[in-house]
Amino acid sequence: MIRVMIADDDALVRLGLTDLLDGDDDIDVVAQASDGLHAVELATAHRLDVALVDVRMPRMDGITATARLRALPHPPKVITLTTFDLDEYVYNALAAGADGFLLKDTDPAEILRAVHLVAAGSAMLHPAAARRLIDRYHHSGRPQAAARARLRQLTPRERDVLTLLAQGGTNADIATALGMRESTVKAHVSRILTALEVTNRVQAALLARDAGLT
């Protein structure tokens, strides 16, 4: 069972997402928060697998809340909720450790898919939207040369995996594209995160963009 928290200051959004997610036999919405601070408090009281976190909330915004959630002893995966006019904030949330983002008008089936993917360890980045967001708002302090130096630690096969990962591919997508077992892809991704000194797939994708890999 995937234990989920919804954090959004709009009661109707919380209600709609709860109804949607509770309709999935493998998902249990165990907590709802009306602001970022409340979300962090609830995450310390409940063992969570995934948190859906709005960017703009009172008391503590979703970006700060994401960083706080990811710093917990048993951190949940975080999916940021947003609209396109908040893209710059979403980049900051991804850099803070979110595992992906969704638009609030995303198709319900895709929201369910995102929760399952993120809970399983994948990222949920719509490829076209992710590339546009990173291209437009990525102002990392990490020099391009330093990013390229990290990539030199990877084998050619790992670079292939990272390229597809940075384009939004899931483990299954990458396995199909490269003719590999999904378990082998998973092992490659683990090695890539260690070599690049990042904590999740999203940050690996950002570094790949820094280095001009994609």
C-alpha positions in Angstrom: 0.0 0.0 0.0 1.3 3.4 -1.0 0.8 5.9 1.9 0.2 9.4 0.5 -0.1 13.0 1.9 -1.7 15.8 0.0 -0.5 19.3 0.9 -2.5 22.2 -0.7 -4.2 25.3 0.7 -7.2 24.8 -1.6 -9.7 22.6 0.2 -11.4 21.6 -3.2 -8.0 20.5 -4.6 -7.4 18.4 -1.5 -10.9 16.9 -1.8 -10.6 16.1 -5.5 -7.1 14.5 -5.2 -8.2 12.5 -2.1 -11.2 11.1 -4.0 -9.1 10.2 -7.0 -6.3 8.6 -5.1 -8.5 6.7 -2.6 -10.2 5.1 -5.6 -6.9 3.2 -6.3 -6.8 0.0 -4.3 -3.0 0.4 -3.9 -3.0 4.0 -2.5 -4.1 5.2 0.9 -4.4 9.0 1.6 -3.3 9.1 5.3 -2.8 12.8 5.7 -3.9 16.2 4.3 -2.2 19.5 5.0 -3.4 23.0 4.3 0.1 24.6 4.4 3.8 23.7 4.2 4.4 23.8 7.9 1.4 21.5 8.6 2.8 19.1 5.9 6.1 18.8 7.7 4.4 18.3 11.0 2.1 15.5 9.6 5.1 13.9 7.8 6.9 13.5 11.2 3.7 11.9 12.7 2.9 9.6 9.8 5.1 7.2 7.8 4.6 8.4 4.3 5.7 7.1 0.9 4.7 10.0 -1.3 3.7 13.6 -0.7 1.9 15.7 -3.3 2.9 19.3 -2.4 1.6 22.6 -3.8 4.2 25.3 -4.6 2.3 28.2 -3.1 1.0 27.8 0.4 0.8 30.0 3.5 3.1 29.8 6.5 5.7 27.7 4.6 5.8 27.4 0.8 6.1 24.2 -1.1 9.7 24.6 -2.0 10.8 25.0 1.7 8.5 22.2 2.7 10.0 19.9 0.1 13.5 20.5 1.4 12.2 19.9 5.0 10.4 16.7 4.0 13.4 15.3 2.2 15.6 16.0 5.3 13.4 13.8 7.6 14.8 10.5 8.9 12.3 8.6 6.8 11.7 11.1 3.9 8.7 10.6 1.6 9.1 11.0 -2.2 7.8 14.4 -3.2 5.7 15.4 -6.3 5.3 19.1 -6.7 1.9 20.5 -7.9 1.9 23.6 -10.0 0.6 25.6 -13.0 2.8 26.7 -15.9 3.0 30.3 -14.6 4.9 29.0 -11.6 7.6 27.1 -13.6 10.5 29.0 -11.9 9.3 27.8 -8.5 9.0 24.3 -9.7 12.7 24.2 -10.8 13.6 25.3 -7.2 11.4 22.5 -5.8 13.1 19.9 -8.0 16.5 21.2 -7.0 15.4 20.9 -3.3 14.8 17.2 -3.8 11.4 16.7 -5.4 11.1 13.6 -7.5 8.9 15.3 -10.1 6.1 17.7 -10.8 2.5 17.6 -12.1 0.3 20.3 -13.4 -2.9 20.7 -11.5 -4.9 20.0 -14.7 -3.0 16.7 -15.4 -5.2 13.8 -16.5 -6.4 11.8 -13.5 -4.8 8.6 -14.9 -1.5 10.3 -15.2 -1.7 11.5 -11.5 -2.2 7.9 -10.4 0.6 6.8 -12.7 2.9 9.4 -11.2 2.2 8.3 -7.6 3.0 4.7 -8.5 6.1 5.6 -10.5 7.6 7.8 -7.8 6.7 5.4 -5.0 8.7 2.8 -7.0 11.7 5.0 -7.2 11.3 6.6 -10.6 10.9 10.3 -11.4 7.8 11.8 -13.0 8.9 14.4 -15.4 6.8 15.0 -18.5 9.7 15.1 -21.1 8.7 18.2 -23.1 7.7 20.2 -20.1 10.7 19.1 -18.1 13.1 20.2 -20.9 11.4 23.5 -21.3 11.4 24.2 -17.6 15.1 23.3 -17.1 16.2 25.2 -20.3 14.4 28.3 -19.2 15.1 28.5 -15.5 18.1 26.4 -14.7 20.7 28.8 -13.3 22.9 26.4 -11.3 26.0 27.6 -9.5 27.7 24.4 -10.7 30.0 25.3 -13.6 29.5 23.4 -16.8 33.1 22.2 -16.7 32.5 20.7 -13.3 29.4 18.9 -14.4 31.3 17.5 -17.4 34.1 16.3 -15.0 31.5 14.3 -13.0 30.1 12.7 -16.1 33.6 11.5 -17.1 33.3 9.1 -14.1 30.5 7.3 -15.9 30.9 4.4 -18.4 29.6 4.8 -21.9 26.6 2.6 -21.0 25.9 4.7 -17.9 26.0 7.8 -20.0 23.4 6.2 -22.3 21.2 5.5 -19.3 21.6 9.0 -18.0 20.7 10.6 -21.3 17.4 8.8 -21.4 16.8 9.4 -17.7 17.3 13.2 -18.3 14.7 13.0 -21.1 12.2 11.8 -18.6 12.5 8.0 -19.2 11.4 5.6 -16.6 13.4 2.4 -15.8 11.1 0.5 -18.1 11.4 3.0 -20.9 15.2 2.9 -20.6 15.3 -0.9 -20.5 13.3 -1.1 -23.7 15.3 1.6 -25.5 18.7 0.0 -24.7 17.7 -3.6 -24.8 18.4 -4.2 -21.1 16.7 -5.8 -18.1 14.9 -3.3 -15.9 16.9 -4.6 -12.9 20.1 -3.8 -14.8 18.9 -0.2 -15.5 18.1 0.1 -11.8 21.6 -0.9 -10.9 23.0 1.6 -13.4 20.9 4.4 -12.0 22.1 3.7 -8.5 25.7 3.8 -9.7 25.0 7.1 -11.6 23.5 8.8 -8.5 26.6 7.8 -6.5 29.1 8.9 -9.1 27.4 12.2 -9.7 26.9 12.9 -5.9 23.2 13.6 -6.3 20.3 12.3 -4.3 17.7 11.5 -6.9 17.0 11.1 -10.6 15.8 14.7 -11.0 19.0 16.1 -9.8 21.0 13.7 -12.0 18.9 15.0 -15.0 19.7 18.6 -14.0 23.4 17.9 -13.9 23.2 16.2 -17.3 21.6 19.3 -18.6 24.4 21.4 -17.0 27.0 19.3 -18.9 25.2 19.6 -22.2 24.5 15.9 -22.4 20.9 16.4 -23.6 
